[in-house]
């Protein structure tokens, strides 16, 4: 499995990059994993609105209570269960995300940015 980590500011085109990559790689099973999905799923289970503030607070609380990199470890567990040729990890944000990405044999980190007019 190849894993491609995607990093960029809010609205920089990370999702667009992932969609374009999937369209170019037809014939290869490509799965997009978003770090934030673990947070969304957790808040959904708890019946808490997934606002930006709630998502950010949950990540902070998880790290404070269970140690730095808790979210990264949860995302890694999801990725390791995936049987695909390529996994795109959308939304690399913390050093622990980079370390997790680098733990996979075939990995690359891509920075995505776009001028505001292009977005």
Long-range contacts (C-beta under 8 A, 24 or more apart in sequence): 1-82, 1-84, 1-85, 1-86, 1-87, 1-104, 1-106, 2-85, 2-86, 2-87, 2-106, 2-107, 2-108, 3-79, 3-86, 3-87, 3-88, 3-89, 3-101, 3-104, 3-106, 3-107, 3-108, 4-86, 4-87, 4-88, 4-89, 4-107, 4-108, 4-109, 4-110, 5-89, 5-92, 5-97, 5-98, 5-101, 5-107, 5-108, 5-109, 5-110, 6-88, 6-89, 6-90, 6-91, 6-92, 6-109, 6-110, 6-112, 7-91, 7-92, 7-93, 7-109, 7-110, 7-111, 7-112, 8-111, 8-112, 8-113, 9-113, 11-119, 12-112, 12-113, 12-114, 12-119, 13-112, 13-113, 13-114, 13-118, 13-119, 14-90, 14-91, 14-112, 15-90, 17-110, 17-112, 18-88, 18-90, 21-86, 21-88, 22-88, 25-85, 25-86, 28-85, 28-86, 29-83, 29-84, 29-85, 29-86, 30-84, 30-85, 30-86, 30-87, 30-88, 31-82, 31-84, 31-86, 31-87, 31-88, 32-87, 32-88, 32-90, 33-75, 33-78, 33-79, 33-82, 33-87, 33-88, 33-89, 33-90, 34-90, 34-91, 35-71, 35-72, 35-75, 35-89, 35-90, 35-91, 35-92, 35-93, 35-97, 36-91, 38-71, 38-74, 38-75, 38-78, 39-71, 68-96, 69-94, 69-96, 69-99, 69-100, 71-96, 72-96, 72-97, 72-99, 72-100, 73-100, 75-100, 76-100, 76-103, 79-104
